[in-house]
Amino acid sequence: LTERNYTYITQRCWDYFVDLMRNVTTSELCDWKVISRPYSELRACLENWAEHLNYSYPNALAEQYIFQSHHHYFHNCTLEHPVYFDPPEDVLLAMIIAPICLIPFLVTLVIWRSKDGKAQA
């Protein structure tokens, strides 16, 4: 019964999303400022009703509607600006540890050079 209710409601969420997307022109389909509201409404509707019906989220049906929205509306969108991702963990760890390991060496070098400078004076 819960699954049948959720199936019916998710179709209503989708219908509402499609209705909101009717106001979006083709040239605006990739403009996040324009599509963020309808897209967020779809996600919130799917998630809130799943929670209300004690149905797991994310779930296959909700994901199907999200994928459907991407396939139907946003498949031609390309990234104008590159998206930056965190480096792999081993690279990140090396980038953190290398400067930390250099600190004792640099402190020792400064102390050694300052002692050498005093000896010359």
FENWOMO-V200291 format. One record per residue. N is the residue number from 1. RES is the residue in one letter. PSI is psi as a letter, one per 40 degrees, with the letter a starting at -180 (NA if undefined). Layout:
N	RES	PSI
N	RES	PSI
This chain:
1	L	d
2	T	d
3	E	d
4	R	d
5	N	d
6	Y	d
7	T	d
8	Y	d
9	I	d
10	T	d
11	Q	d
12	R	d
13	C	d
14	W	d
15	D	d
16	Y	d
17	F	d
18	V	d
19	D	d
20	L	d
21	M	e
22	R	d
23	N	e
24	V	h
25	T	i
26	T	d
27	S	e
28	E	e
29	L	d
30	C	e
31	D	h
32	W	d
33	K	d
34	V	d
35	I	e
36	S	d
37	R	d
38	P	d
39	Y	d
40	S	d
41	E	d
42	L	d
43	R	d
44	A	d
45	C	d
46	L	d
47	E	d
48	N	d
49	W	d
50	A	d
51	E	d
52	H	d
53	L	e
54	N	f
55	Y	i
56	S	i
57	Y	h
58	P	i
59	N	i
60	A	d
61	L	d
62	A	d
63	E	d
64	Q	d
65	Y	d
66	I	d
67	F	d
68	Q	d
69	S	d
70	H	d
71	H	d
72	H	d
73	Y	d
74	F	e
75	H	d
76	N	e
77	C	h
78	T	i
79	L	h
80	E	d
81	H	h
82	P	i
83	V	h
84	Y	h
85	F	i
86	D	i
87	P	i
88	P	i
89	E	d
90	D	d
91	V	d
92	L	d
93	L	d
94	A	d
95	M	d
96	I	d
97	I	d
98	A	d
99	P	d
100	I	d
101	C	d
102	L	d
103	I	d
104	P	d
105	F	d
106	L	d
107	V	d
108	T	d
109	L	d
110	V	d
111	I	d
112	W	d
113	R	d
114	S	d
115	K	d
116	D	d
117	G	d
118	K	d
119	A	d
120	Q	d
121	A	NA
